Amino acid sequence: MKKIILSVAILALGFTSVYAQEEDQQEEPKKGFDKSKLFFGGNFGLTFGSNTFVNISPQVGYRFNQYLAAGAGPSFIYYSYRTMDGRFSQGYAGANIFGRFYPIPYIFGQVQPELNYMWGSFKYGSTREKLPGQTVPSLLLGAGGAIPMGTTNGALLLMIQYDAIQASGNPYGRRAFFTVGYNF
């Protein structure tokens, strides 16, 4: 009986030491760049008819930890509308950077400075005029939620934003606006 108890005790100690070794051999957090923390997303919108709107603004970002993410991207926005007597069109091309802070999982605040070049034209009757091109800054402040979907980094983003600078000719208007996006 003593031999059985001694054998069980030795086996138990052996399993415990193997388990402890497995815990000690777990991977340490990666240092430096980790491509699994990259995400891709942005805005895409189309409307056609007497009012035309096109928005192509891809972004790439990096999730530094559970609280912070940042990224950048180019943007292209175009819109035009027709009336009985004329047509107005305006375009924007630029770049943005953004930073997100997640105080709790899936809820975030975002700051996104942008610099866009604006151009345009209008036609009224027989008069056609080009608008002078100009650089237009924007500072989008917003908050939203990320609903996890699909892959590890996949999420549906719902956000409300506001341009705090309100420069003349900004592409966002003078009111808060709602956006829906997806991160891959």
C-alpha positions as CSV (number, residue, x, y, z in Angstrom):
1,M,0.0,0.0,0.0
2,K,2.9,2.4,0.8
3,K,4.3,1.7,-2.7
4,I,1.0,2.6,-4.4
5,I,0.7,5.9,-2.4
6,L,4.3,6.7,-3.1
7,S,3.8,6.0,-6.8
8,V,0.7,8.2,-7.0
9,A,2.6,11.0,-5.1
10,I,5.5,10.8,-7.5
11,L,3.2,10.8,-10.6
12,A,1.3,13.8,-9.2
13,L,4.5,15.7,-8.6
14,G,5.7,14.8,-12.1
15,F,2.4,16.1,-13.7
16,T,2.6,19.3,-11.6
17,S,6.2,20.0,-12.8
18,V,5.3,19.3,-16.4
19,Y,2.3,21.7,-16.1
20,A,4.5,24.4,-14.5
21,Q,7.0,24.0,-17.3
22,E,4.3,24.4,-19.9
23,E,3.1,27.6,-18.2
24,D,6.6,29.0,-18.1
25,Q,7.1,28.3,-21.8
26,Q,4.1,30.4,-23.0
27,E,5.1,33.0,-25.6
28,E,6.1,36.4,-24.3
29,P,4.4,39.4,-25.9
30,K,6.0,40.3,-29.2
31,K,8.2,43.4,-29.1
32,G,8.3,45.7,-32.1
33,F,6.0,45.6,-35.2
34,D,3.3,42.9,-35.1
35,K,1.4,42.7,-38.4
36,S,-1.5,40.9,-36.7
37,K,-2.3,44.3,-35.1
38,L,-2.9,46.0,-38.5
39,F,-6.4,46.8,-39.6
40,F,-7.8,48.3,-42.8
41,G,-11.0,50.3,-43.3
42,G,-12.2,53.8,-44.1
43,N,-15.3,55.3,-45.8
44,F,-16.9,54.5,-49.1
45,G,-20.0,56.1,-50.4
46,L,-21.9,56.6,-53.7
47,T,-25.0,58.4,-54.8
48,F,-26.0,59.1,-58.4
49,G,-28.8,61.1,-60.0
50,S,-29.4,64.8,-60.1
51,N,-27.3,64.9,-56.9
52,T,-24.1,62.9,-57.2
53,F,-21.8,62.0,-54.3
54,V,-18.6,59.9,-54.3
55,N,-16.4,59.3,-51.2
56,I,-13.4,57.0,-51.4
57,S,-11.3,57.3,-48.2
58,P,-9.4,54.1,-47.3
59,Q,-7.4,54.0,-44.1
60,V,-4.8,51.7,-42.5
61,G,-4.3,51.5,-38.8
62,Y,-2.4,49.8,-36.0
63,R,-3.7,48.7,-32.7
64,F,-0.9,49.4,-30.2
65,N,-2.7,47.9,-27.2
66,Q,-6.2,47.5,-25.9
67,Y,-6.6,51.2,-25.4
68,L,-4.8,52.9,-28.3
69,A,-4.9,52.7,-32.1
70,A,-3.8,55.1,-34.8
71,G,-3.5,55.3,-38.6
72,A,-3.7,57.3,-41.8
73,G,-5.2,57.4,-45.2
74,P,-5.9,59.4,-48.4
75,S,-9.3,60.8,-49.2
76,F,-11.3,61.7,-52.3
77,I,-14.7,63.3,-52.1
78,Y,-16.7,64.6,-55.0
79,Y,-20.3,66.0,-55.2
80,S,-22.4,67.8,-57.7
81,Y,-26.0,68.8,-58.0
82,R,-28.1,70.0,-60.9
83,T,-30.9,72.6,-60.9
84,M,-33.2,73.6,-63.7
85,D,-30.8,76.4,-64.7
86,G,-27.4,75.0,-63.8
87,R,-25.0,72.7,-62.2
88,F,-22.5,72.9,-59.2
89,S,-19.7,70.5,-58.6
90,Q,-17.0,70.4,-56.0
91,G,-14.1,68.0,-55.3
92,Y,-11.7,67.3,-52.4
93,A,-8.5,65.3,-52.4
94,G,-6.3,65.0,-49.3
95,A,-4.9,63.0,-46.5
96,N,-5.8,62.3,-42.8
97,I,-4.3,60.8,-39.7
98,F,-6.4,59.5,-36.8
99,G,-6.0,58.4,-33.2
100,R,-8.5,56.3,-31.2
101,F,-8.7,55.8,-27.5
102,Y,-10.8,52.9,-26.2
103,P,-11.6,53.6,-22.5
104,I,-13.6,50.4,-22.4
105,P,-13.7,47.6,-25.0
106,Y,-15.7,48.4,-28.2
107,I,-16.3,52.1,-27.2
108,F,-13.9,54.7,-28.5
109,G,-13.2,58.4,-29.0
110,Q,-11.4,59.6,-32.2
111,V,-9.4,62.6,-33.3
112,Q,-8.8,63.0,-37.0
113,P,-7.0,66.0,-38.5
114,E,-7.3,66.3,-42.2
115,L,-5.9,68.5,-45.0
116,N,-7.8,68.6,-48.2
117,Y,-7.4,70.5,-51.5
118,M,-10.7,71.8,-52.8
119,W,-11.7,72.7,-56.3
120,G,-15.0,73.2,-58.1
121,S,-17.1,74.9,-60.7
122,F,-20.6,76.1,-61.4
123,K,-22.7,76.7,-64.4
124,Y,-25.7,78.9,-64.4
125,G,-27.4,79.5,-67.7
126,S,-24.7,80.4,-70.2
127,T,-22.3,81.5,-67.4
128,R,-19.6,79.0,-66.4
129,E,-17.1,79.7,-63.7
130,K,-14.3,77.8,-61.9
131,L,-13.9,78.2,-58.2
132,P,-10.4,79.0,-57.0
133,G,-8.7,76.0,-55.6
134,Q,-7.8,76.1,-51.9
135,T,-6.4,74.0,-49.1
136,V,-9.1,73.3,-46.4
137,P,-8.1,72.0,-42.9
138,S,-10.5,69.9,-40.8
139,L,-10.3,68.5,-37.3
140,L,-12.9,65.7,-36.9
141,L,-13.7,64.9,-33.3
142,G,-15.9,61.9,-32.7
143,A,-17.0,58.9,-30.6
144,G,-18.5,55.6,-31.5
145,G,-18.6,51.9,-31.0
146,A,-17.0,48.9,-32.7
147,I,-19.2,45.8,-33.1
148,P,-16.9,42.8,-33.5
149,M,-17.6,40.8,-36.7
150,G,-15.8,38.1,-38.6
151,T,-12.1,38.0,-38.2
152,T,-9.9,38.9,-35.3
153,N,-9.7,42.6,-36.3
154,G,-13.1,42.7,-38.1
155,A,-15.6,45.2,-36.7
156,L,-18.5,47.3,-37.8
157,L,-17.9,50.9,-36.7
158,L,-20.7,53.3,-35.9
159,M,-19.5,56.9,-35.2
160,I,-20.8,60.4,-34.8
161,Q,-18.3,63.1,-35.8
162,Y,-18.0,66.9,-35.9
163,D,-15.5,69.2,-37.7
164,A,-14.2,71.4,-34.9
165,I,-12.4,73.9,-37.2
166,Q,-15.3,74.8,-39.5
167,A,-13.1,76.3,-42.2
168,S,-14.9,77.8,-45.1
169,G,-15.5,75.2,-47.8
170,N,-15.0,72.2,-45.5
171,P,-16.5,68.9,-46.9
172,Y,-18.5,68.1,-43.7
173,G,-20.8,71.1,-43.2
174,R,-21.6,72.8,-39.9
175,R,-23.4,69.9,-38.2
176,A,-22.4,66.7,-36.6
177,F,-22.7,63.7,-38.9
178,F,-23.0,60.0,-38.6
179,T,-20.7,57.4,-40.3
180,V,-20.8,53.7,-40.6
181,G,-17.6,51.8,-41.5
182,Y,-15.9,48.4,-41.4
183,N,-12.4,47.4,-40.3
184,F,-10.8,44.3,-41.8
